[in-house]
Amino acid sequence: MNSDAYHAFMLDHAGGALSTDMALAAELHILLSDTGHDTANIWHAARCALRPIKTKNGECEHEYLPEALELARSDFQTTPWKKGLSGVHYAKRGKGKGKLMRLDPGQAAPEHSHSALEATIVLQGRFEDGHGVYSRGDLVLGRPGVRHRPAAHGDEMCICYVAQESLPFWRLS
């Protein structure tokens, strides 16, 4: 993953500049990944030092943490999955357009690209997209126009949280 894009994403999260769906993706990455947790601590400390926010307990809080915790702890047994045209199963999740994606063992979606930034967080199993293999907690940022082919990696079902957001033209480079 592009380090500059990753840090810009995490800084935007610390500054409260991400949409609901993207903020939930960031919180999941922070909860499930040591790298995400460490990176968030740095940007969160910078935010609190530069723009303190008063909360009940006097500390800066992550607004989307409760929903992220619920998702991270889910077993997905009762999730109402719907099969998409590509054969991939999806379920709406979150307050916005974010969704869960389920790839059964050996299953892949057709190769495609998106017109918006896509943030994918692996919640269960392993995921590959032609650019790498990702595990629980990994954040995959798919830039607009970049082709990929999401697939379950190995013999285990893969479940991811997927969010998309249009980017201002100045963030595309």
C-alpha positions in Angstrom: 0.0 0.0 0.0 1.1 3.5 -0.7 2.5 4.9 2.6 1.5 8.5 1.8 -2.1 7.5 1.0 -2.2 5.3 4.2 -1.0 8.2 6.4 -3.3 10.7 4.7 -6.2 8.3 5.4 -5.3 7.8 9.0 -4.7 11.6 9.5 -8.1 12.4 8.0 -9.6 9.9 10.4 -7.9 11.5 13.4 -9.0 14.9 12.2 -12.6 13.8 11.8 -12.6 14.4 8.0 -13.8 10.9 6.9 -17.3 10.0 6.1 -19.2 7.7 8.4 -18.4 4.6 6.4 -14.7 5.4 6.0 -14.4 6.3 9.7 -15.9 2.9 10.6 -13.3 1.3 8.3 -10.5 3.2 10.0 -11.8 2.2 13.5 -11.9 -1.5 12.4 -8.3 -1.3 11.2 -7.3 0.3 14.5 -9.0 -2.4 16.5 -7.8 -5.4 14.6 -4.3 -4.4 13.5 -1.2 -3.5 15.6 0.0 -1.2 12.8 -3.4 0.5 12.7 -3.4 0.9 16.5 0.1 2.3 16.6 -0.5 4.7 13.7 -3.8 5.9 15.1 -2.2 6.6 18.5 0.4 8.9 16.8 -2.2 10.8 14.8 -4.7 10.8 17.6 -2.2 12.4 20.0 -1.3 15.0 17.4 -5.1 15.8 17.0 -5.7 16.1 20.7 -2.6 18.3 21.1 -3.6 20.6 18.2 -7.4 20.6 18.7 -8.5 19.3 22.1 -12.0 18.0 22.3 -13.8 17.9 25.6 -15.5 14.6 26.4 -17.2 13.2 29.5 -14.0 11.7 30.8 -11.7 14.4 29.6 -10.1 12.3 26.9 -10.4 12.4 23.1 -12.7 9.6 22.0 -13.3 7.7 18.8 -16.9 8.3 17.7 -17.2 5.1 15.7 -15.6 2.8 18.2 -18.8 1.2 19.6 -20.0 0.1 16.1 -16.5 -1.0 15.2 -16.3 -3.2 18.3 -19.6 -4.7 17.5 -18.5 -5.6 14.0 -15.1 -6.9 15.1 -16.8 -9.2 17.5 -19.4 -10.5 15.1 -19.6 -14.2 14.1 -21.6 -13.4 11.0 -23.8 -16.5 11.4 -27.0 -14.5 11.4 -26.0 -11.8 8.9 -28.7 -11.4 6.2 -26.4 -12.0 3.1 -27.7 -11.2 -0.3 -26.0 -12.6 -3.4 -24.9 -10.0 -5.9 -24.8 -10.3 -9.7 -21.1 -11.5 -9.5 -22.0 -14.3 -7.0 -20.4 -12.4 -4.1 -22.5 -12.1 -1.0 -23.1 -8.6 0.5 -24.9 -7.3 3.6 -25.6 -3.7 4.4 -23.8 -2.5 7.5 -23.4 0.8 9.2 -25.2 4.1 9.0 -24.1 4.9 5.4 -23.5 2.8 2.3 -20.8 0.6 3.9 -21.3 -3.1 3.5 -20.0 -6.5 4.4 -18.6 -8.7 1.6 -18.4 -12.5 1.9 -16.2 -14.5 -0.3 -16.5 -18.3 0.1 -13.4 -20.4 -0.2 -12.0 -20.3 -3.8 -14.5 -17.6 -4.8 -13.4 -14.4 -6.6 -15.2 -11.4 -7.9 -14.7 -10.3 -11.5 -11.8 -8.0 -12.1 -13.0 -4.4 -11.9 -12.1 -0.8 -10.8 -14.0 1.9 -8.9 -14.6 5.6 -9.5 -14.2 6.3 -5.8 -11.7 5.5 -3.0 -12.5 2.0 -1.6 -11.4 1.0 1.9 -11.5 -2.7 2.6 -10.9 -4.2 6.1 -10.5 -7.9 6.5 -12.6 -9.1 9.4 -12.3 -12.9 9.0 -10.1 -15.1 6.8 -7.7 -13.9 4.2 -8.2 -11.7 1.1 -6.2 -11.2 -2.1 -6.8 -8.7 -4.9 -4.0 -9.2 -7.4 -1.8 -6.6 -5.4 -1.3 -8.6 -2.2 -2.7 -11.0 0.4 -4.3 -9.5 3.5 -5.3 -10.8 6.9 -7.6 -9.8 9.7 -7.3 -6.1 10.5 -5.5 -5.2 7.3 -6.6 -2.0 5.5 -6.6 -2.1 1.7 -7.0 1.3 0.1 -8.2 0.9 -3.6 -7.6 4.1 -5.5 -10.0 5.2 -8.2 -9.3 3.6 -11.6 -7.0 0.8 -10.2 -8.2 -2.6 -11.3 -8.4 -5.5 -8.8 -9.9 -8.9 -8.4 -11.0 -9.6 -4.8 -10.8 -13.2 -3.9 -10.8 -15.4 -0.8 -7.3 -16.7 -0.1 -6.9 -20.2 1.1 -9.6 -22.7 2.1 -11.4 -20.3 4.6 -14.3 -18.0 4.0 -13.3 -14.3 3.9 -15.5 -11.5 5.3 -14.5 -7.9 4.8 -16.0 -4.5 5.6 -16.0 -2.3 2.4 -16.6 1.5 2.3 -16.3 3.9 -0.6 -16.0 7.6 -0.8 -15.5 10.1 -3.7 -12.3 12.0 -3.3 -11.8 15.7 -4.0 -9.6 16.1 -7.1 -6.6 17.3 -5.0 -6.5 13.9 -3.1 -6.3 11.8 -6.2 -2.6 12.3 -7.0 
